Structure formats: structure tokens, C-alpha cells
Amino acid sequence: MPRQLGNLEELTNLATTASKVHSRITEVDLEDIRLFYNVLIYMVLRVSGPEEWTDDPPEGFVAIYKLVMQQGLRLLLHLFFHEVLRDFNLVQCQIAPNGWSQMVATFLLLKVAEV
């Protein structure tokens, strides 16, 4: 039987623990990503430091899941994705990979429907 969470403090602790996950990407991975996904050369790719977290990237940077790139997200983001993120007050790393799949699918359906 699933464990029941008793109060807001337990939920907050669980969310904080889940968000404090370090990247497993290496410098070699970054170059492979740049070449495979045609990331423009002027876009800075870097591995996060030991005290940096995906849900709180340094000023001027964003965190993007590699899986999201594998599912079709490309840089620079289309205006549609900027507007969705802005309207919901979110950043890229706050959307789970399956959420990005849904947004890409919605974007494509709207494009086909010429909406």
C-alpha cells in the first residue's frame, strides 16, 4: 500500500529532495549534444557545478533535460513555447519530459489545423 503523506511539511521536504538532483551530463556529452542537435556555436553549453540544481540555474542560464531534446525540443525555442512558459510562470526544467512531449504534440496539431 502506498505511503500516505501526513502534512504540508512532509510534502515540502519531498519536493525539495526531488529537485536537488545533480546532472549526470559530462563535458564530452555536451559536445555530442551540440553536434547531434545542431546547437548553435554561440550558445554556451556547460555542466552544472556541485552546488547548482536544475530547478535553479545560475543567472543567464537555463536547464534543459537531455530527454526533452531527444523528444524533439530544439533551441532556440519557438514563440509558442515561450508564451506557454511565461503564461504559467515556469522555466524549461520545471516541465517534465512527458509534459514537453504533450506541448510539442499540441504545437504540431495547432500548426496542422492552421490555428
Secondary structure as GFF3:
##gff-version 3
##sequence-region A 1 115
A	DSSP	alpha_helix	8	19	.	.	.	ID=ss1
A	DSSP	alpha_helix	27	36	.	.	.	ID=ss2
A	DSSP	alpha_helix	66	70	.	.	.	ID=ss3
A	DSSP	alpha_helix	79	87	.	.	.	ID=ss4
A	DSSP	three_ten_helix	92	94	.	.	.	ID=ss5
A	DSSP	alpha_helix	97	112	.	.	.	ID=ss6
###
